[in-house]
Structures are given as C-alpha cells and as structure tokens.
C-alpha cells in the first residue's frame, strides 16, 4: 500500500485529496474514475492511510497503530465493500455492508471510510439504495466509488459526489519507472510503455506477462514475414492466434505501433523516435520499400479491423481481409 508521495503521477487528484484532509473539509462521497490498474485503489488507500494516521502530518507515518491497521487492511473504520455475484453489486450488498452499518459511529477514528471497488457493477437498485445514504450521510462518513466507467451511474449519484478522473501518464514517466523497478532494458521499457498508453499498472503487468511475450513473438514474426507469406500461411497463422487465445486488440495495437514506426522512420530517419528500436534494421528495410500511401492504407486497414471486431464480425474474416491489405501495400 502506497502513500501519496509514492504514487506516480495524478498530481492534481493527490493534491485535492491531501488538501481536503489538511483543511478538514473532507467530502462525504468521491468517485475516482480510471482504467483498470491505473491507480484508483492506490489513491483511495493512500487517502485512508493519511486520514487515519495518528501523527496528523503531511504524510502518513506508517508506524502508528492506525497506519499498521490500514496497511494490514484490518482497520475497523475502513470498510472494503465486496460483492458475492461475479458480475454485479446488488442492492443487498449495499444495504448489508454500507446502509446497515453507516449509522454506527467510528470505533477509533474521527471518520469512517467505505471503499467500493468496481462500482460500475452496481445495479440500478443498488445505486438507489446507496443514494439514500449519500443524500443524508452522517458527518463522519466518507464513501469512495472506484470505477472504470462513471457514465453508468445515476445522474443523482454523480451530482452528489466529488468526481476525480485519472489521466494517462506520459510515456517517459512510465518508461523511467519501469527502468527503475522492473530490471528491463531500455528497448523493452519503450515497448511496454507504448502498449500501456500511460497506464503504469498496465505497463508493470505487461512486463511480467508470459502471454504478452507470446503475443510479441508471434506478431514480430508476422510483420517481418508477411510480404513473403502465401494465403495458406496467413490462414494458418490466423488459426494459431485463435488457438493460442491471443488478445486480438493487443495484436492490432502491435501492428499499429509497428507501422507507425515504419512511417515515422521513413519521414525522420531518427532511430530514437522508434518504439521497436531493436528492430531498426528491418524497419529501415520496410520503410525503403513502402510508399506513404501504402503505409496509410495499412494503418487504415488496422483501424477498420478494430471497428469490425467491435461489431462482432467473424474474427478470421476480419484478420484475413486486414492482412491481405497489409501484404499488398
């Protein structure tokens, strides 16, 4: 569990939450919105850590009794709301874990904090049950709704919460963190940072993912050999992707980054601007043989494939059409 100073990025949100504690103007309800692994739980936990710290300083001390309870997730006044059903948070979950207990005063602190992760899974009935509590909360209550999509919340919920939206970090910040904490080569860190699109947790996950290593290897083989592959080889490759259950959207991301590199190098001749720096020789070779129009056609085909997959068009057909366009260009 991290303190505010140990969380990378999200400076505005950290400042907002720290100021609320500092001037004793903590709101009764917050919504923190951001992609999975982006740091929503880290921010809520850091808030609870500092709010409950007995030293009352600018940073949680980590050594007082309250800090140790938060760190072990055993603080009686910090409640993590769970749900029994995999796909939804039902009205009984909200009633039993929040509504039925919120009137009980804090055991050892001035506040009582409820953290609801995956709050987008609340049913409409659950949201309505929570709304009654948010409308007239006890003075000591603080509710955090952590979500990947706040658009699913009722307007009445949104209007009664302080809304904090996480923004992607700069690729350089993600890369620097990976180099310091993940024992990677700089060229590897470039790739993970690009794929994470500013999501530090995602970058760390990719760096340790065997599935991503398989995807990287398969897609590298494809883009290097596509020009010489015949139709049967392309179909065999598509079949292998399906059998290995490789994430198709990440495959499209890989190809987009690859041909972005080819186009970038064709324009600038600057190796430092490449994501796949280790593959400079083949990128250089492809850039010489490819025209600007052809590269634009390839990138457009990748975008079109993304749209078709989202519309549930047959996966094999989508990839076959895209790869044929890429091969021809």
N, C-alpha and C positions, 0 to 999 in steps of 0.2 A: 504494500500500500504506500502510495507516494504523498509527500507534502506538496503544497502548491509550487514551491520553488523547484521541485524535482520533475514537474510535468513540463514537457517540451511544447512550446507554442501556446496558443489560446490565451494570450496575454490580457486581452480586453475582458474576457469572461472571468479569468482568475482575479483580476483587479476588482471587478464588480462584486464577486462573492466575498473577497477579503475586506473590501470597504464596508459591505453590509455588516460583517462581524465587528469590524473596528469601531463603527459609529453606532452599533447596537440598533440597526434598522434592517433586521433580517425579515424577508418576506415570508408569507405563510406557504407559498407554493411556487415552485420553479419547474420549467420544462427545459431540459437540455436535449437538443436535437443534433444528431450527427450520425455518420455511417458507423456500422459495426467496427469495433476495435479502434475507434478514433479517439477515445479518452473520456467518454461520458461518465462511466463508473469511477474512473480515477478522479475526476473533478468533484463528483458528489462525495466520494470517500475523503478527499482532501478537505472539503468543507466541513464534514462531520469531525474529522480529526482536529482541525483548528478550533471549531466551535466548542468542542468539549474539553479541550486542553486546559488543565487546571492552572497552568502558568500564565495564560492570557496574553502571550506575547505575539509578535508579528508572525511567528512560525510555531507550529505545534512542536512541543519539546520531545515527544516520543518516549519520554521516560516516566511521566506521571502515571498514576493508576488509570485515569480515564483514557489516556493515549494508548496504554497497553491493552485496555479492553477493546478499543476501536480496532487496533491492529490485529487482534485475535478474533474480531467480529463477535465479541461477547458483551458489548456494552448494552445494558438494559434499556437505554433510551435511544438507541439507534436500531431501527427495525427494517430488515430487508424483506420486502413483500415477495412471496413466492406464489406459484400457481401450480395446481395439480394437473390440469389439462395441458397437453403439449402446445396446442395451437391457440389457446385463448386464456385471458384472465377474466374469470366470471364474476358475477355480482356477489357470490358467496365469498370469494377470495377477498374482495374489497371490504365487505361487511365484517368478516371474521378477523382480518388482520389490521384493518385501519379503523373503520367506524365503531366497532365494538370496544376498541381499546384506547382510542384517542382521548376520551374523557378522563382517563386515569392519568393523574399528574406524573411528571417525570420522577424517576426514582432517586437520581443522584445529580441531576443537572438542571440548568435553567430552561433547557429546550428538550423537545422530543422530535427526533428526525425519522421520517419514513422515506425509504428509497424504493421506488417501483421501477425495476428494470424491464425492458421490452414492453413499455407501457402502451405501445401501439396495438398490443394484443388485447387490450381491454374491450369487452363487448360494450355496446351502447348502454345496456342495463347497468354494467359495472361503472361506466362513466357517470351515469345519472346518480348512482349511489354515492360515488366519490364527490360529485358536485355539491351535494347537500353538506358534506363536511367542509369543502373548500369555501363555500359561501359563508359559513359561520364557524371558523376554526377557533379552538382555544388559543390563547395568546402565546403559548409555548410551542405550538405545533409547526413543523416545517415539513412539507411534502415535496419530494423530488420525483418528477416523472421523466425517466430516461427513455428516449425513443429514437428510432431511425426515421420516423415519419410523423410529424405532428399534425399533418393535414387530416389525419383520421380522427382527431379529437373534435368533440362538440365545440361549436363557437363559444358556448358559455364556459367551458373549461379553459379554452385559450385566453379568454378575456380576463380571467381571474388569476392567471399565472404570469410570473416574470419569464419571458421567453429568451433563451440563450441558445444561439446556433453556432456550432463548431464549424470553423473554416479549415480547408486544407492547409497544411504547412508547405513551405517552399521546398522543392526537391532537394536543394542544397542542404537544408536543415535536416531532412530525413537521411540523406547520404552521410552527413557528418556524424549523426547519431549511430548509424549502422557501423561506420568505420571504428567508432569508439567502443561500441558494446557488442558487436557480433563477429568480430575477428574475420572480416571479409577483405578481399582485395578490392581496390577502388573500382575496377571494372565491374565486379559483381554488385557492389553497392549502387552503381549507376543504374543497373538493370532493375534491381528491387525497388529503388526509389521511383523510377519511372512507372513501374506497374502499380505501385501503391497510390499514385496520384495524390500525394500529400497526406496520406493516412499512415502515421508512424506505426501503429499497431499492426496494420496490414503488412507493412514492409518487414517488420520483425517476424511475422508469421510466415511470409513467403521465404525468408532467408533460411528457415528451418524446415521447410516443407519438401518432403520427398516427391509429392505429387507435382509440385511446381518444377522440380528438377527434371522429371519425366517429360512434362509439357515442353520445357525449354529445349530439351534434347530432340524431341520429335519435331518441333516447329523449326528448329535450326536446320535439321536435315531437309525439311520440306522446302524452305526458301532457298537453300543452296542448290537443290537438285531439281526444282520444279520445271525448269526450262527443258531438261532432258527426259523428264518422265513422260511415258505414254499414258493413254486413257486408263488402261487396266491397272497401271501402277498407282495412278491417282485414286482410283476407286478402292484399291487395296489399302491405301493409306487412310482414306476416309473411314473404311471399315475398322481399321486398327484404332483410330481415335475413338470410335463408338465403343469398341470392346474394352478399351482401357478406361472408359468413362472420364475422359479428359474434359475439363471445363471449356466449352466452345467459345464463350465470351472472352476468356483469357487467351484462347487461340487467336481470336480476331484482334485482341489488343496487341499480341505479339507481332502479328503481321503488319498492323498499323504502325507500330513503333519501328519495325524493320524497314518498311518502305518510306517512312518519314526520314529515317537515317540516310537511305539511298538518295532521296530527293535533297535533303539538307547538304549532303556531301557534294552532290552534283552542282549545287549552287555556290557553296562556300569553300570547298576543298579543305575544310577545317576539321581535323580528327577530333579535336577537343569537344566539338558540339555533338558528337555521336553518343547514343545510348549504348550501342553494342561496339564499344571501342576495340575489343579483342578481335572482332570480325572485320576490321578495317580492310584487309586485302580483298575479300570477296565483295564487300560493299563498294569499294572503289571500282572493281571489275564490272559489277552490275550497273553502277551509275554511268559508266562509259558506254554501255550497250543499250541503255534505256533512254528514251526521249521524255521530255517533260509531259507531253500529252499522254504517253503510255503510263507514266507513274501516277498521273492524276486519275486515269481510268481505273488503275488498280486500287487506289485509295477510295474511289467512289464505289467500286465493287464490294469492298470490305464494309463500307457503311450500309450498302444495300443489303448485304447478307445479315448484318446486325438487325435491321428492320424486319427482314423476313423471318428470322428466328424468333423475334419477339411476337410475330404474328402467327407462330406455330406452323409455319410452312415446313414441309418434310426436310429434316436435317441433312440427309445425304444429298438431296437435290440442291439445297441451298449451297452447300460446300462445293459440290461439283461445278455448278454454274460459276461460282466465285473463282475457283482455282483455274478454270478454263480461261476466264478473262485475264487472270494474272499470268498464265502461261503465254497467251497470245501477245501480251503487252510487255 
